[in-house]
């Protein structure tokens, strides 16, 4: 069934500059952008409220049950009430690093920075860190594994080998951001060239075996991936500089193109909602919801 644009954020409410991050949490959509603002939306993209988080770019969002976290090129990580966007506090302000990525899992916040470090945070304090050796542009934490990447290698750090979560076994694959998990069985990332799509098993025992790839999945660089498992199907949504969002289905160890939609913007972020919504954001502050019909 084809993808189509269902609705858009109103021009009067959208961000002034490019959107870098989307997060769907507890029935609401959150967006962060180069205008330094975080905005909160209903599922049909009616703006609820916003906050001026930073004077410069906000790169990524993550959330616990009732707290929203943001990171920026100002070297800060901040926390907000997820219902009101009232600022709770600042976890860190670092003049030497930019924080590019965040992920929240099992009561721990993970941050990735421009210096190649992943820090673990609990109750506002650092409880551990890893040196990845490459800046952390994108990161997913899933089942005691950290998938981190910029533009040379995807690094998988298995934290289950470390009781203190300060070190773990590592495995790497040539590739670049973005990265996403797909259900429990798979993860996906992009080739160093930025246009090929890879799928691997999310399985230590198989050494994260390569399952399939699509060469030239997009004509231009892929900026965003979102994995989902809907109706027992493993699905990947991809988008980037060609202004297309594509829906792929993993079937019989193959990646099948199901449908595509021209969204008329450069895509920087894709996220799925709780009712199988697909949200897309990118250039000039635009946010769209796609319908899968």
N, C-alpha and C positions, 0 to 999 in steps of 0.2 A: 504494500500500500504506500502511496506517495507521501512524502513530507510536504507540509505547506505552512505558511506563516499564519498563525492564529490571531495574534495581537501584538502590539508594540507599546513600549513605554511612550507616553505623550512627550512631544518635543519640549514642552514647558517644564517637564519634570526630569528629563534625562540628564546625564552627566555632561559637563562642558567639554571634556576631553576623553581620550580613549579609556574604555573599561578594561581593567586587567584581570579581575577576579569575580566569579559568581559563586554563591553558596546557597543551597536550599536547606533550611533547617527549621524543624517544628512548624511546618506549614507556611513559612515565609521565605521570600527570596531576598538575599543581600547582595549588593554590588559595591565594588571598590574601583577607583579610577585615578587617572593622572591629575584630576582636579583636587586631589587630597580628600575627597568626600567618600563617605559610606552611606548608602541609601538602603532603605528597607521597603519591600514591596509585597502586595498581596499576590496570590498565584496568577491573577489576571492582569498583573503589572500596573496596578493602581498604587501610587507612591503613598507610603504610610508616614515616613519621617526620614530625616537625614541628619548627619553630623559632619562637621569639618574636622576630620581626624588629624590631618597633617597639612602643612603648607605646600607639600609636594606630593609625589606619587604614592598611592597605597597599592601594594603589589599583590597581597594575598589575604584571604580570610579563612578562619577556622572557627569551630564552635564546640563548647561543651554544652551541657543541658541548658544552662541559662546565661552563659557568657559568650560573647563574640570576641574574637581576637583578630587583630590586624597587624601587618608589618609593612615597613616602608623603606624607601631609599634615604630617609632621614636617619636611619639607624635605630629605629624604635620598634618595639612591640607593645601594643596597647590592648586594654581590655575594656569591654562595654557591656552594659546590660542588654541582652538580646531582645528584650521586649520594648525597650524605650530608646536604645542607643545612647543612654547616658554613660559618660566615661567613668569607668571604675578606677583605672589607674594605668601606670606605665611600668611594664616589666623591666624594660631596659632602654637605655639611650647610649648608643655606641658611635663615637665619631669616626671610627676606623672601618666600620663594616656597614653594608646595606643588607637588610633582611629581605629575602626574595620569596620564601615559601614557608607555609605553615601546614601542619597536619595534627589532628587531635585523635587519640586512640586510647581507650582503657584508662582514662583519668590522667593522661600525660599529654602535654602540648609539645610538639616537635617543631623547631625552627631551623631553616637552612639559610646560610648567608653567602655573601660574595667572597668570603675568605675560605670557603670550603669546609665549614664546620656545621654539624648538626648538634643542636643543644636540646636537652630534655628539661622540661619545666613542670613543676608541680607546686600548687599553692603559691605561684608567683616567684618561685626560687628555682635556680638551676640545680638539677640533681645528677647531671651527667652530660657528656659530650662525646662526639666522634669527629675525627678528621677524615674527610672523604678524599681530599687531594684535588678536588675540582669544585668551583663554585656550584652551589645547589640552586639551580633555576626552578626545578619542579621536584615534588616529593609526595609520595603516598606511603602511609604506614598502614599495614594490614597484617594481622595475625603474627605479631612479633617480628615482622620483616619491614625494613625500610627500603623503598625503591627511590633512589635519588639520581638526578641527571641534569646536565647542562647541555653541552654540544659535542662531547667526545665519547663518554661512556656512561651507560646505565649501570649503577652500582647497587647491588642487593646486599644489604647487611642483615644477617639473621641474628636477632637479639636473643633468641631462645638459648643460645650457647653461653650467655652471660647473665648471671644472676643480678649483677649490679647495673646492667644495661650501659656499661661504659665501653664495651668492646664486643665484637661478634665476628663470626666468619663472614667473609665477603666473596662475592662473585660478580664479575662484570661482563657486559656485552657492549660492543660498539653501537653507539646510538646517540640520540639527542632528545631534549624535551620536545613535547610533553610525554607524560607517562600516566597510565590509568590501570587499575585492576578491573577485571570483568568477571562479575560473580565471585565465586571462590576458586574457580578452576584456572583462570588465565590472567595474564597481564599483557598490556600492549604499549608499545613505544614506537619511535620514529627513527629512521636511518639518519646518519650524519648529514646526508644531503638534504634531509627534511621533507622528502616527498614519498618515501616508501614506508609502508606500515607493517610492523612486525607483531606477531602474537606468539607468546611462550606459555608453557605450563607454569602455574604458580605452585610448584612442588619441589621441595628440597630433594626428595628421593630421586627424582628424574634429572636433577641438576638443572632445573628450569629449562627443560628441553624446548627447542624451537618447534613450534607447531606449524605455522604457515606465515607467509608474507605476501604483500601485494606491492609490486614494483610500480611506481608512478600512481599511487593511490590518489594523489592530487597533483595537478600540474605545477602548483606553486607550494611554498613551504607550509607545512601543517603547524598551526599554533596551538590547537586545542584538541583534546580527546576526552570522552566521557564514556565509561563502561557501565553497563546495566544488565540485569537478568530479569526479563519480563516474560511471563507465560512460558517459563522453562527454556527460553531462548537467550543465548549469550550474545549481547549486542554491543557494538562500538559506534559512537558518533564522533565524526572527525570534521575539522574545519580549519581554515587558514586564509592565506593571502589570495586565493582564487575566489573568495566570497561564496563558496559552496559549503553546505553542511551535508555530509554523506552518512547514511545509515548502513552499517555492515553487520552481517549475521555470521557467527562461527558455526558451521555445520560440517560434520564429517572431516574435521581437521582442515577445513577450507574457510577462507574469508570471502563471503559472498556479498556483493553490493546489492542492497535491497532497494534503496531509493536515494534521491538527492534533491536538495532545494537551494536555489539561488537566493541568499538572504540580503544581498546588495550592500553588505558591509564586510570589511576585513574582520575575520573572526579571531578573537583573542581568548575567549573562554566559553565553554559549554558545560552545563550541569543538568542533571535530570531531577525531577521532582518526585513527590510521593505518589502521585496519581498518573505516572507515566508521562508527565509533561517534559518538554525539552526546552531549555532556556539557552539563548545565545546572546553574546555581547561582544562589542569590539570598538571599531573606529568611531570617532566623534560622539561617543557616549551612548550609542544606541543599544537598546536591549529588546529582544524579541522572544516570543514564545512560539514554538513550532508545534503543530499537531501532527500526529502519526495516524493517518486515516487510510 
